[in-house]
Amino acid sequence: MSKTLYIHIGHYKTGTTALQIFFDEETELLTEAGVEYPRVRFYYSKHSDFAFSILRAAGVEKMMYDYTNPTPPQEMWDELYAHIRESTFDTTLISSEEFIRLGQFDRSREILKQMLARKPDDLEIKVVAYLRSPGAHLRSWYNQLIKMNHPVPDLNAAVMGEIEEIHYDYRHALEPWVEALGAENVIVRPYRHDRKNPAALHQDFMKIFGVDLPARRVRHTTDPNPRLDDRVIELVRMMQNSKFPRPTINAILSQADLYFAQQDEQVVRKPDQMAAARAAAAEGLDWLAELPGGAPHAEHFRRNLPQPVDPAEVELYTMIGFVFSELILLRQRINRMNPEDMTERVSRLEKQLTEISAKI
């Protein structure tokens, strides 16, 4: 009897972690659909070893979790194929966003094709990839690198080196899978984050298996991999590149979260406020033009009607406001310090340390 292996290859920042936790926790649901999410080479709710082994064999040095397992990819993939052959399930699903990275390196592409060619003759392999617009993905991945404490330059410079091509060139990412398995076996789905329906991604994926997933079957938990607030991302990057201790960065991040929450509470969101202001200004100038001698002034003023501020500029000013608030708080703390009290405290601590040392 023929069987099918589905390989969910990511992409990064497309809800992959949420899906993997769902697959791990909802084994009963998958079993009902005739799908096994196997515990073969299974860590952190995913199957990254199968990708890591190929990357390691290809000589790639930078890998998540400082991967060092020396097991060759041939042994790992043969283990997977043997499990599928002996399984009572006709459909098997494995998942790891690390699979998408195999397209980045020529040698890993070659090894991947070799591993896929080792499959049993009666096993069909299909690949599932979720993608988002390259611009949005690029910024999200840049955010993730900084969140992971990975030293990177600014985004423009990072694209030329630190950020691999698979994060904006989807042909680079998917081509080895298409060449090895055929385009008909590569399923590409658009990633959409639906705030109103947290189960949307899970429902979309389960349709691949012909399952109409009720939203209530998905546990509504917090995002397992939340991004940093974009307003603070560049500050964090600069602190990391300046070798600030991680506890210091975390403390400043906590302060930033409080500051931004306070700022956001003050903003009353109304639809297209500036458009209404612009329309009112234009009407006012029409009226001014009717006054004696007012037409030239109205025409001149009309060149500079109210315009919405660029959101990026708003974020910049908010970030500057946070930095200034931190500087003010720091100055206040310094002003409250009494040098004489500090000297006395240090002397007292030195005395206590001397007494403790004498007892040891």
SVG drawing of the C-alpha trace seen along z (x, -y; Angstrom):
<svg xmlns="http://www.w3.org/2000/svg" viewBox="-17 -93 58 95">
<polyline fill="none" stroke="black" stroke-width="0.4" points="0.0,0.0 1.4,-3.4 2.0,-6.0 2.5,-9.8 5.0,-11.9 4.2,-15.6 7.2,-17.8 6.2,-21.1 9.3,-23.3 8.3,-26.6 9.0,-29.4 10.3,-31.2 8.0,-33.7 4.8,-32.2 3.3,-30.7 5.4,-27.6 6.0,-27.3 2.3,-27.6 1.5,-24.9 4.2,-22.5 2.8,-22.9 -0.7,-22.2 0.5,-19.1 2.3,-17.9 -0.6,-18.5 -3.5,-17.4 -2.3,-13.9 -5.8,-12.6 -7.1,-15.0 -4.4,-14.1 -5.0,-10.4 -8.7,-10.9 -7.6,-12.3 -5.3,-9.4 -2.1,-11.4 0.9,-10.6 3.2,-13.3 6.0,-10.9 8.3,-11.1 11.3,-10.1 14.2,-12.6 11.6,-14.7 12.7,-17.7 10.9,-21.0 7.7,-19.7 9.5,-19.5 11.8,-17.4 14.8,-19.8 17.4,-17.0 16.6,-15.9 17.5,-19.4 20.3,-20.0 22.1,-16.7 22.1,-17.9 23.4,-21.3 26.1,-19.9 27.2,-17.5 27.2,-20.4 29.7,-22.2 27.3,-24.9 28.6,-26.2 25.8,-28.6 22.9,-26.5 20.2,-26.9 20.8,-25.3 24.5,-25.0 23.8,-21.7 26.6,-19.2 25.0,-15.8 27.5,-13.8 24.9,-11.3 25.1,-11.4 21.9,-12.4 21.7,-9.0 21.2,-7.3 18.6,-9.7 16.6,-9.7 16.7,-5.9 15.4,-5.8 12.5,-8.0 11.7,-5.9 11.9,-2.7 9.4,-4.2 7.0,-5.2 7.2,-1.7 6.4,0.0 3.7,-2.6 0.0,-1.7 -0.6,-5.2 -0.8,-5.9 0.1,-9.6 3.0,-11.0 3.7,-14.7 7.1,-16.1 7.8,-19.8 10.7,-22.2 11.4,-25.7 15.0,-24.6 14.1,-22.6 13.6,-25.9 17.2,-26.8 18.5,-23.8 18.0,-25.9 20.5,-28.4 23.6,-26.3 24.6,-24.4 26.0,-21.5 22.9,-21.1 20.7,-21.2 22.7,-18.3 22.5,-16.3 18.7,-17.0 18.1,-15.5 20.1,-12.4 18.1,-12.0 14.8,-12.3 16.0,-9.8 16.5,-7.2 12.8,-7.0 10.9,-3.7 9.4,-3.4 5.8,-3.3 6.3,-6.5 5.0,-9.8 6.5,-12.9 4.8,-16.3 6.1,-19.6 4.1,-22.3 5.4,-25.9 3.8,-29.0 5.0,-32.3 4.3,-36.0 5.2,-39.1 9.0,-39.3 9.0,-42.9 7.0,-41.9 9.0,-38.6 12.4,-40.5 11.5,-42.9 10.0,-40.1 13.2,-38.0 15.4,-41.1 13.3,-41.5 13.8,-37.8 17.6,-38.0 17.8,-40.9 15.4,-39.2 17.7,-36.1 20.6,-38.4 22.2,-37.8 24.6,-40.8 23.5,-42.4 24.0,-45.8 21.1,-47.9 18.6,-46.3 20.0,-47.7 23.4,-46.3 22.1,-43.1 20.4,-42.2 23.9,-42.2 25.3,-39.6 23.8,-38.6 20.3,-37.8 20.4,-34.9 18.7,-35.0 16.0,-32.5 14.4,-35.3 13.5,-37.4 14.2,-35.1 11.6,-32.4 12.9,-30.6 16.1,-30.2 14.2,-28.6 11.9,-26.3 13.7,-25.4 15.6,-22.3 12.2,-20.8 10.6,-21.5 13.5,-19.9 13.6,-16.8 9.9,-16.2 8.2,-18.1 6.1,-21.3 2.9,-19.3 4.2,-18.0 5.1,-21.4 2.1,-23.1 2.5,-26.8 0.1,-28.6 -0.1,-32.3 0.5,-33.1 -2.2,-35.4 -2.4,-36.5 -6.1,-36.8 -6.6,-38.7 -10.3,-37.8 -9.7,-34.1 -6.5,-32.7 -7.3,-29.3 -7.2,-30.5 -3.7,-29.2 -4.4,-25.8 -7.7,-25.5 -5.9,-26.3 -3.3,-23.7 -5.7,-20.9 -7.6,-21.4 -4.6,-19.8 -5.7,-16.5 -9.4,-17.2 -10.2,-18.2 -12.7,-21.0 -11.2,-22.1 -13.6,-23.8 -12.1,-26.9 -12.9,-25.6 -10.4,-22.7 -7.5,-25.2 -6.4,-26.4 -6.1,-30.1 -2.8,-30.7 -0.3,-33.5 2.0,-33.7 4.8,-31.2 7.3,-33.4 6.2,-37.0 8.2,-39.7 9.9,-42.6 8.1,-45.9 9.3,-47.5 9.6,-50.9 12.4,-49.5 14.1,-47.2 16.9,-49.5 17.7,-50.5 18.0,-46.8 20.3,-46.2 22.6,-49.0 22.8,-47.8 23.6,-44.3 26.3,-45.5 27.7,-47.6 28.0,-44.5 25.5,-45.6 24.8,-42.7 21.6,-40.8 20.1,-41.6 20.6,-45.3 18.9,-45.0 16.0,-43.0 15.5,-45.7 15.4,-48.5 13.0,-46.4 10.7,-46.1 10.8,-49.8 10.1,-50.4 7.0,-48.1 5.6,-50.2 6.4,-53.4 4.8,-52.4 1.7,-51.0 1.3,-54.4 1.7,-56.2 -0.7,-53.9 -3.4,-54.5 -3.3,-58.2 -4.0,-57.7 -7.7,-57.6 -7.8,-55.8 -10.4,-57.3 -10.7,-56.5 -8.8,-58.9 -8.6,-61.9 -6.2,-63.7 -8.4,-63.4 -11.2,-65.1 -8.8,-67.9 -7.5,-68.3 -11.1,-68.5 -12.0,-71.1 -8.9,-73.1 -9.7,-73.0 -13.3,-74.3 -11.8,-77.1 -9.6,-78.1 -12.5,-78.1 -14.2,-80.5 -11.1,-82.6 -10.8,-82.8 -14.2,-84.6 -13.0,-87.4 -11.7,-90.6 -8.0,-89.9 -8.2,-86.5 -7.8,-84.4 -4.0,-84.6 -3.5,-83.7 -5.9,-80.8 -4.1,-79.5 -0.7,-79.7 -2.0,-78.1 -3.6,-75.3 -0.1,-73.9 0.4,-72.8 -2.8,-71.2 -2.6,-69.0 -1.0,-65.7 -0.7,-62.6 2.6,-62.0 4.6,-59.1 4.0,-56.2 7.8,-55.6 8.3,-59.2 5.8,-58.7 7.6,-55.6 10.9,-57.4 9.6,-60.3 8.1,-57.8 11.5,-56.0 13.3,-59.3 10.7,-60.2 11.5,-56.9 15.2,-57.5 14.8,-61.0 12.5,-59.7 15.2,-57.1 17.8,-59.9 15.6,-62.0 15.0,-59.2 18.7,-58.4 19.5,-62.0 16.8,-62.1 18.3,-59.0 21.8,-60.5 20.5,-63.7 18.9,-61.8 22.1,-60.1 24.0,-61.4 27.8,-61.0 28.4,-60.9 25.8,-58.2 27.3,-56.2 30.8,-56.4 29.4,-55.2 27.6,-52.3 30.7,-51.2 32.8,-51.4 30.2,-49.3 30.1,-46.7 33.9,-46.5 34.0,-45.9 31.3,-43.2 33.2,-41.5 36.5,-41.6 34.7,-40.0 33.2,-37.3 36.6,-36.6 38.2,-36.2 35.6,-33.5 36.2,-31.5"/>
</svg>
